Amino acid sequence: MHGTPEPWRVKSIEPIRLISPEERARAIRSAGYNVFRLRSEDVFVDLLTDSGTSAMSADQWSGIQGGDEAYAGARNWDHFESAIRDITGFPFVIPVHQGRGAETVYTRAFVESGDLVLGNLHFDTTRAHIRNRGAAPVDVVIDEGLDPDDLSPFKGNVDLAKAERVVAAHPGKVHLFVLTLTSNTNGGQPVSLANARQVAAFCKQRGITLVIDAARFAENAFLVSEREPGQIGRSVRDIARDFFDLADGAAMSAKKDALVNIGGFLALRRQQDFDACRPWAILYEGFVTYGGMAGRDLEAVARGLVEGMDEEYLAARIRQVRFLHGLVSDIGIPVVRPPGGHSVVIDAAAFLPHLPRERFPAESLTAALYEAGGVRGVGLGGLAFAEPDPETGELRLAPWEYLRLAIPRRVYTDNHLAYVAGVLAGVWAKREEIEGLRLVEAPSELPHFSAVFEPAGR
């Protein structure tokens, strides 16, 4: 008869305002029907991303007050380095301002022109960094991971047969494997520990460097503790350490599971890898004891890494994702199943079957959701993962059309999420009236961030 309460109390609030339908229509039109271009103050419930949008704790804020802003060797760096070494077991730590800072560093150290970089499902910025090096990202996720309706518990797993075929077809061209925990592209789907062990053995046998994208490592470990035979009931901290022990390094956007608004790190096992990465870190991120962060941010990350593995917090966080997933599923809206660790993902192509790919179903649905109720999600469809054709330069659209609703950590109540589901229900009821969008302009790399659209009309 009673809900499960979150294991915290609210001590500070930020007012939000639902602007009128007329104002929302003007706002999305002025933004070129791209929600990235909206002003935050014009958004009521913001599910654009879970990155950097967490509510920090009283302990994190108190740590910020003790920030040591020395350029080199600040005491907060010692706390930061110690926390990462303790959790991951990696002896060499490089701070970066966020996850793509780590991608900048390790791709310059480990990726050469003509390489193929394997991964379960590379996310947008990872793909762009690999292409920036003249290399090609190759996804080797299991087929179930690309089927929205499949109920497999570990849809982030790697198909080792696919990986083997790539290596065999391109001898001497695969030097790096990026294993993303959880798999963001298909809705925060976890990777099993058993599969990660197989990936590690595959890489070791072939001399391939294995880097874990650890942005959501705690959520992945929590789902393993729920779903994987032999791991059920084990602690999140122990499962996470088992994953890290398999790899040569880990890159983390601390803006996710470390519950901070900025920050990240690259942690490495081998001295030679650290030596290869350090010059690029200094060039692009800053000195190796601050890496683009203030001392106060280093402290917030050190404390947030520990809080992010708290199992009562994780249980509440995953429950909230499942709550929204259940509400949306009950409406009959096509969603990626099962629910993952950080988001609810809607199959926009199935939601809007009357729209062809060139009318951008994911972005069209995202714009319609905002206009209907001030809710901002993000279209992660054909455009977000489009890649330029090497011969013509034209964008080749990715094969899926998803609307992702990423839930910030410790920010919204169930009432907010119920509101989101209600707005979606209204859009679903009038889905045949959504006309789609026409692309006006977009850059060749990461086009969805700054693309401009216009209504396509009937």
Phi, psi and omega in degrees: 000344184244142175287168177267114184283153175292147182275050175200166174243150179275129180241347180211144181230159173236120180297143173233156186224134175269108179284166187291161177303322179295319178293322178295321179297319178293320183296313183289328176293316179295332179276006183064031180057028177241114187294341174297336185266002176286153171280140180303323183292348177265004180253135180270302175242119190254105178245027178301317183202158171260009185266115178076010185251009182290156168271120180281159185272168175300323180293320177295317180295323178293325176296324179300325180295340179259026181295130176259111187264026173298145182295322184229137172070030178298149182297332178293332174298319178300317180294317180299308181298318182296318180297317182291317177299320182293320184281318188263332186083358179279130184281338186248124187234131176238118177282146177221162187286334174191184188300320183289342170294319176295321178296320177303315185290308187286331177290329177287332179275327192245352187239132178242159178303133181093350178290160166243130181251119181277153175193159176296298171215102179296136175275177192299311183290326177297315179301317183294320178295322179294314179295326178299336178270005182079018180250177183236126173282136181232121179273132179230037177291156175298153182301325180300331181292342180257004179254108184302331186268351181290138184258017179303140186285341184230073183277006171264000184294157180265140171269104184294332177294319175299314180300318180297321180295322179295313180298317181294325182281342183227067183300135178076007184248356180248110182240350186219139174234126178250112181258113187266124180240118341287173180280107185291321188302324180251031168097029179074036180282135187279164172251134179283154177294323179299318179292320178299323177295322177294319178298317180298317179295319177301313182293318182297318181296333186249007179067031180263131177288130180252117177245130175269128167276105193259023184305323183234042183296324182290318177297320178298315180296322179297316180293326174298318182293340177270325196246335191266124176305135182089346180244350185298127178092349177289159183285149176301319182297317181291319179295317179301317180296325177298320176297311182298325181296341181277341194254166174272344180186172178216137175246132183225129161278107181292353181288355176256264189287352174266002166063037180237169182268345177201149175128165178179184179200161168237122181242139189225152182268326190253141178302317183295327177289319176300316180297326179287328184273328189304315180300321179291325177297315180295321181293315188260333189246337184117184183297154190284004171248010170219326170054045178085002179246149169287159178304322180296326179288323174303318180293318180297321178294315181303318180282323182292328177301321179288315180297324183293344177262001178295125190285332174292318176299312182298322178298318179293321181294312180293323178300321182291322175299315181293328178298310179294319179302317180295317179298316182291318179298320182295334177290335184104006181287134180289120182235158173287129182239155349287171177298142180264213189263338188221353187207163170248128186244126181258136176280097186292328178295322177284329177293321184237066185294345180280350180264125174287167183302325183286359174255009169053071181304319182296312181289326178295316179293321179299315179295320180295322179296318178296313184296327182288326186205016178072019180264126179253114168255206175212137176278117177242071184240216184303322182286318184300325182249021177292149178230142180291135175296128184298338182265316185260338184082353179288149181286130173259118185288144175289162189275010179228160179228098184242143165254117180260132172250096183270128187263115176300150184277128174063031186246307186255153176268171175299330179297320176300316182291325175296323175299315179303314179299322178295319177296317178299321179299320178294320178294319179301319181294334182244026188298329182290347180274349181286123191268345182090174185234156174245133180283125179266313179202151178193144175286167182283332178252136181046055188295332186292337181293324187231012180297152175239133179239169169218156179301138182277337182075179181277000000 
